[in-house]
Amino acid sequence: MPILLAVSLAIINGSMADSVGAPCSRPEARQFDFWVGVWDLTWQGETGQVHGKNTISNLYDQCVIKEEFEDPNGGFRGMSVSVYDTKTEQWRQTWVDNKGGYLDFVGGFKDGQMVLSRSMKKDGKTILQRMVWHNITEDSLDWNWERSDDVGKTWKLLWQIHYNRATN
Protein backbone atom coordinates (compact mmCIF):
# COMPACT_ATOMS: atom_id res chain seq x y z
CA MET A 1 0.00 0.00 0.00
CA PRO A 2 2.72 2.61 0.82
CA ILE A 3 4.42 1.89 -2.54
CA LEU A 4 1.16 2.46 -4.42
CA LEU A 5 0.67 5.76 -2.57
CA ALA A 6 4.24 6.87 -3.33
CA VAL A 7 3.86 6.01 -7.03
CA SER A 8 0.50 7.81 -7.20
CA LEU A 9 1.97 10.93 -5.56
CA ALA A 10 4.95 10.85 -7.92
CA ILE A 11 2.63 10.69 -10.94
CA ILE A 12 0.43 13.51 -9.61
CA ASN A 13 3.44 15.69 -8.72
CA GLY A 14 5.01 15.00 -12.13
CA SER A 15 1.81 16.03 -13.89
CA MET A 16 1.56 19.17 -11.79
CA ALA A 17 5.18 20.05 -12.48
CA ASP A 18 4.60 19.63 -16.23
CA SER A 19 1.55 21.87 -16.17
CA VAL A 20 3.30 24.48 -14.02
CA GLY A 21 6.49 24.52 -16.11
CA ALA A 22 4.79 24.32 -19.50
CA PRO A 23 3.63 27.97 -19.77
CA CYS A 24 7.19 29.25 -19.34
CA SER A 25 8.56 26.96 -22.02
CA ARG A 26 6.21 28.28 -24.70
CA PRO A 27 8.05 30.19 -27.46
CA GLU A 28 6.21 33.39 -26.51
CA ALA A 29 7.58 33.15 -22.97
CA ARG A 30 11.13 33.17 -24.41
CA GLN A 31 10.66 36.43 -26.37
CA PHE A 32 12.43 38.55 -23.74
CA ASP A 33 15.47 36.25 -23.48
CA PHE A 34 17.43 38.59 -25.79
CA TRP A 35 17.57 41.02 -22.85
CA VAL A 36 19.05 38.58 -20.30
CA GLY A 37 22.64 39.40 -19.33
CA VAL A 38 24.79 42.21 -17.99
CA TRP A 39 24.76 45.38 -20.09
CA ASP A 40 26.81 48.56 -20.29
CA LEU A 41 24.51 51.47 -21.09
CA THR A 42 25.05 54.85 -22.71
CA TRP A 43 22.62 57.73 -23.24
CA GLN A 44 22.70 61.44 -23.82
CA GLY A 45 22.32 63.49 -20.66
CA GLU A 46 22.07 67.23 -20.14
CA THR A 47 25.85 67.60 -19.89
CA GLY A 48 26.97 64.86 -22.28
CA GLN A 49 27.10 61.11 -22.52
CA VAL A 50 25.99 59.17 -19.43
CA HIS A 51 26.97 55.59 -18.57
CA GLY A 52 25.04 53.06 -16.54
CA LYS A 53 24.59 49.36 -15.98
CA ASN A 54 21.65 47.02 -16.34
CA THR A 55 21.62 43.43 -15.11
CA ILE A 56 18.84 41.23 -16.46
CA SER A 57 18.22 37.78 -14.93
CA ASN A 58 15.94 34.89 -15.78
CA LEU A 59 14.40 33.60 -12.52
CA TYR A 60 11.79 31.21 -11.11
CA ASP A 61 12.13 28.37 -13.58
CA GLN A 62 12.71 30.93 -16.36
CA CYS A 63 9.23 32.40 -15.85
CA VAL A 64 10.32 35.85 -14.62
CA ILE A 65 12.69 38.37 -16.17
CA LYS A 66 14.20 40.61 -13.47
CA GLU A 67 15.91 43.91 -14.33
CA GLU A 68 18.26 45.82 -12.01
CA PHE A 69 19.06 49.28 -13.44
CA GLU A 70 21.76 51.59 -12.08
CA ASP A 71 22.85 55.07 -13.08
CA PRO A 72 25.95 55.43 -10.90
CA ASN A 73 26.32 59.11 -11.78
CA GLY A 74 22.85 60.26 -10.81
CA GLY A 75 22.10 57.76 -8.08
CA PHE A 76 18.98 56.56 -9.92
CA ARG A 77 18.27 52.88 -9.31
CA GLY A 78 15.31 50.74 -10.15
CA MET A 79 14.11 47.28 -10.95
CA SER A 80 11.44 45.61 -12.99
CA VAL A 81 9.91 42.18 -13.20
CA SER A 82 8.41 40.92 -16.43
CA VAL A 83 6.34 37.84 -17.10
CA TYR A 84 4.49 36.39 -20.07
CA ASP A 85 0.81 36.15 -19.13
CA THR A 86 -0.56 33.05 -20.82
CA LYS A 87 -4.16 34.10 -20.14
CA THR A 88 -3.91 37.38 -22.05
CA GLU A 89 -1.01 36.24 -24.28
CA GLN A 90 0.86 39.44 -23.48
CA TRP A 91 3.94 40.47 -21.59
CA ARG A 92 3.46 42.36 -18.33
CA GLN A 93 6.11 44.42 -16.58
CA THR A 94 6.16 46.26 -13.27
CA TRP A 95 8.83 48.90 -12.58
CA VAL A 96 9.79 50.39 -9.19
CA ASP A 97 12.66 52.73 -8.29
CA ASN A 98 14.45 54.65 -5.54
CA LYS A 99 12.48 57.82 -6.38
CA GLY A 100 9.18 56.18 -5.40
CA GLY A 101 8.22 55.43 -8.99
CA TYR A 102 5.79 52.66 -9.87
CA LEU A 103 4.82 51.89 -13.47
CA ASP A 104 3.02 48.95 -15.04
CA PHE A 105 3.19 47.96 -18.70
CA VAL A 106 1.68 45.46 -21.09
CA GLY A 107 2.60 44.47 -24.63
CA GLY A 108 4.52 42.03 -26.74
CA PHE A 109 7.12 41.19 -29.34
CA LYS A 110 6.29 41.95 -32.97
CA ASP A 111 8.30 42.71 -36.09
CA GLY A 112 11.64 42.35 -34.29
CA GLN A 113 10.72 44.74 -31.47
CA MET A 114 9.48 44.36 -27.91
CA VAL A 115 6.95 47.08 -27.16
CA LEU A 116 5.40 47.55 -23.71
CA SER A 117 3.01 50.42 -23.06
CA ARG A 118 0.73 51.99 -20.49
CA SER A 119 -1.74 54.82 -20.20
CA MET A 120 -2.04 57.43 -17.50
CA LYS A 121 -4.15 60.48 -16.74
CA LYS A 122 -2.55 63.88 -16.27
CA ASP A 123 -4.71 66.99 -15.84
CA GLY A 124 -7.68 65.01 -17.11
CA LYS A 125 -5.91 64.04 -20.33
CA THR A 126 -4.90 60.51 -21.33
CA ILE A 127 -1.19 60.13 -22.00
CA LEU A 128 0.34 56.98 -23.45
CA GLN A 129 3.86 55.89 -22.55
CA ARG A 130 5.81 53.06 -24.07
CA MET A 131 9.16 51.34 -24.08
CA VAL A 132 10.54 49.95 -27.33
CA TRP A 133 13.46 47.51 -27.52
CA HIS A 134 14.77 47.52 -31.09
CA ASN A 135 17.90 47.06 -33.25
CA ILE A 136 18.31 43.83 -31.29
CA THR A 137 21.45 41.77 -31.88
CA GLU A 138 23.25 39.28 -29.66
CA ASP A 139 25.55 41.95 -28.22
CA SER A 140 23.64 45.23 -28.50
CA LEU A 141 20.22 46.83 -28.67
CA ASP A 142 18.49 50.17 -28.35
CA TRP A 143 15.74 51.07 -25.89
CA ASN A 144 13.38 54.01 -26.30
CA TRP A 145 11.12 55.72 -23.78
CA GLU A 146 8.33 57.43 -25.72
CA ARG A 147 5.18 59.43 -25.07
CA SER A 148 2.02 60.09 -27.05
CA ASP A 149 -0.42 62.90 -26.27
CA ASP A 150 -2.75 61.99 -29.16
CA VAL A 151 -3.76 58.40 -28.25
CA GLY A 152 -0.88 56.80 -30.16
CA LYS A 153 -1.12 58.65 -33.48
CA THR A 154 2.32 60.16 -32.94
CA TRP A 155 5.11 59.38 -30.50
CA LYS A 156 7.80 61.64 -29.04
CA LEU A 157 11.17 60.14 -28.11
CA LEU A 158 12.02 61.20 -24.54
CA TRP A 159 14.99 58.96 -23.73
CA GLN A 160 17.08 56.52 -25.74
CA ILE A 161 19.56 54.12 -24.19
CA HIS A 162 22.08 52.10 -26.16
CA TYR A 163 22.94 48.69 -24.69
CA ASN A 164 26.25 46.86 -25.20
CA ARG A 165 26.72 43.46 -23.64
CA ALA A 166 29.31 43.77 -20.85
CA THR A 167 32.55 41.96 -21.58
CA ASN A 168 33.71 41.36 -18.00
PEQUI-V729153 format. One line per field, one symbol per residue. ss: DSSP state (A for helix, B for strand, O for the rest). psi: psi as a letter, one per 20 degrees, with the letter a starting at -180 (. if undefined). A space follows every 50 residues. Layout:
BEGIN
ss=???
psi=???
END
This chain:
BEGIN
ss=OAAAAAAAAAAAAAAAAAAAAAAAAOAAAAOOAAAOBBBBBBBBBOOBBB BBBBBBBBBOOOOBBBBBBBBOOOOBBBBBBBBBBOOOOBBBBBBBBOOO OBBBBBBBBBOOBBBBBBBBBBOOBBBBBBBBBBOOOOOBBBBBBBBBOO OOOOOBBBBBBBBBBOOO
psi=ghgggggghggghggggghghghiiqhhijhjhhipapppqqrpahjapq qaqpppqormkkippppoppnhgijpqrqqpqqoohgilqqppppqrjjj qpqpqqbappljqpoprrqrppkjqppqqqpoprlpahjrrqpqorqpjl kjgqppphpppppppqi.
END
